[in-house]
Amino acid sequence: MTESLVTFDRRLLENMAGKICETLIPIKYEYNMGGRGKEIAICTLSSIQLLEDICKSSEIMDKILIVGRLLSENKGIDAIIRFTLAHPGLHYIIVCGKEVRGHQAGQVLLSLYENGINNNNIGSRIIIGAKSPYPVLTSTWEDVVAFRKQINKIYNLIGISDIEQIKKQIKTCNLSSLAHTHLTDSKTLSD
C-alpha cells in the first residue's frame, strides 16, 4: 500500500514539476515536420539547440518525417508510439543529443525497442531494462508490439550533437531502407 502511495505521489510531483517548467521555461520547438521523407524520425532528447539546427538544415529536413524532443520516459514515449503507428511508413528513429538527466528517456526508448514491456495483467506496462524512475506506459500491449514490429532500427547516437554525424546516420537509414525493400521484393517474388 505504501509503495503505491509513493508511486502516486511521485507521479503527481513529476506532473506538477513538468507544468512549472513549461511555464517558467517556454520552449519554442517541441517538434517539426520534415519534407519529403517518410521513413526517418530524429529524436534530439533534451538538446533544444540541436533541434533548432536540424530544423534549419534543408538537407536533413527534406529526408526525414519529423524531428522532435523526448523529455520523459513515459508520456513522451507513449506519444512516439502513437505517432509511429499513425505513420506506417516510419521505420527508423535516430536518437541523438543530450540525455535527460534523471529520466534517461533515450535509454528507455532503446530498452522499449530491444526488450518490450512486461505483460503482468494488472494494467501496469513497465519497460523492461529501463533505468529511469518511472518507465510505465499507457500504450496498450498491442500498440507496443505493433510499434516494435514497424520500427526496423533505432540508432543510438545519444550524446552526439554533431550535424555531420547525424547526416551520415540518415544515409545509413536510407541504405538500410533500400536493402530492406530489396529483400522484401525478393521474398515476394520467390513466394
N, C-alpha and C positions, 0 to 999 in steps of 0.2 A: 504494500500500500504506500509506504513512504517513498519507494522508488518511483512509482507513477506520479506522485505529487511533485517530486523533484523534477521529473521529466516535463510535466506540465508547466511548472514554474520556469524552467529553463526555456521552453518554447515561448512562453509569454514574454520573458525578458528579451529574448532574441528578436521577437517581433517588434517590441517597443524600441529596442536599440536600432533596428533597421529603419523604422519610421523616423526616429530622431535624426539619424544620419541622412536620410533622404531630404529632410527639411533643412538641416544645417549645411550640408554639402551637396547642393544640387549638381547633378552630373548631366552634361549636355547630351551625351550619347549613351544609350543602352545597347543599341544595335543599329545596323544599317544594311539595307538590302543591296545585294550586288547587281551586276548587269546581266549578262547572258548565261553565266554559269548556273548549273542546276545541281551539280553533284558534290560541291565542296562547301563546307561551313568552317569559319575560323572563330575560335573562342579565345579572347585575349585575357581571360581571367580578370584580375583587378587592374590591368595596365591600360588606363584611360588614354595616355599619350600614344601607345601602340595602336589602339583602336582608331584614334583620330588620324594617325599616319597612314594606316591601311586604307581608311576611307578616302584619303587624298590621292591614293595611288590608283589611277585608272587601269594600269597594267594588272593589278591584283583584282580590283573590283569587277572588272569585266569577266573574270574567270571563276568567280565564286557566287554562291547563292546568298550568303549572309555572313556578316561579321558582327560579333557581339561579345559582351562581357559575361562572366559567370562568377557570381559572388557567394552563392550559398550552395551547400551540399544537399539541399532538399528541394526547395521551391524552384531554384534555378535549373536543377537537373530535370525536375518534372516539366518545366517549360521547354527544355531542349527535346525531351521525349515527344511532347505534343507537337512541336514544330516539325520535327523529323517525320513523324507519322503523317502530318498534313502535306508533306512534300516528298512523295515516294521516289523521286529522282535523286535525293540526297543520300550519298553513300560514304562520304569521307568527312571526318572532322579533324581539324588541326587545332590542338590545344597548345597555346603559347602564352608568353607574358609572365608576369609575376603572380605567383600563387597567393591566394587569400590567406593571410595569417590566421591560424585558429580553425578556419573552416576547411582548408585544403580541398577546395571544390574540384580542382583539376585532378588530383589523385583519386577523388571519389568517382568522378566521371570515368576515369580509366578503369577503376575497380568494377563499376557497373558493367562496362563493356566486356571486361575479361571474366567476371565471376557471376554477374547477375544479382538477384536478390533472394532472400530466404522466402520460403512459402510455408509459413507456420500456421495458416488458417485462423489466426487471431486478428487479422486485419493489419498487422504491422509488417511493412515491407522494407526490411533493412538491407542496405547494400553490403554484400559480402566483401570483406577485405578493406573496407573504408576505414580511414584513420581519423575521421572528423568526429566532432562531438555528437552530431545528430543526423546521421545519414539515412533518414527514413523518408520514403516516397509516398505520395498519394496516388501515383500512377498504378494502374491495375497490373497484375501479373502478366496478363495477355499483352498489354501495351509494352511492357518491358521486354518480353520475348520478341515481339514484333520489331521493336527498336534495335535490339541486338542482331536480329537477322538482317535488317535493312542496311545497317552500317557495315561496310566491308572492312573499314580500318579507322581507328582513332590514332593519329600521330602525336606522340608525346614530345612537344617542344617546350615543356614547362621550364620557365626561367630564361627563355630566349626571346629577345625583343628586336633582333636584327631582321630588318625587312628582306634583305637578300637571302637569308636562310629560309624565311617563310616562302619566298618566291620559288626557291629550289624545291621545297616540300610540295607546293602546288603542282609543279612539273611532275614530281613523283606520283602524285594523286592522278594526274591526267594519264600518265603512262600505265598506272595500275588499272585505271578505268578501261583503257584500250585493251589491255591484256585480259581483263575480266570479260569484256564484251566479246573478244575473240574466242575465249574458252567457252562461253555460253553459246555462241553461234555454232562452234564446232560440235558441242554436245548435242544441240538441237538437230544438226544435220545428221549425226550418227544414230539418233534415236529412231 
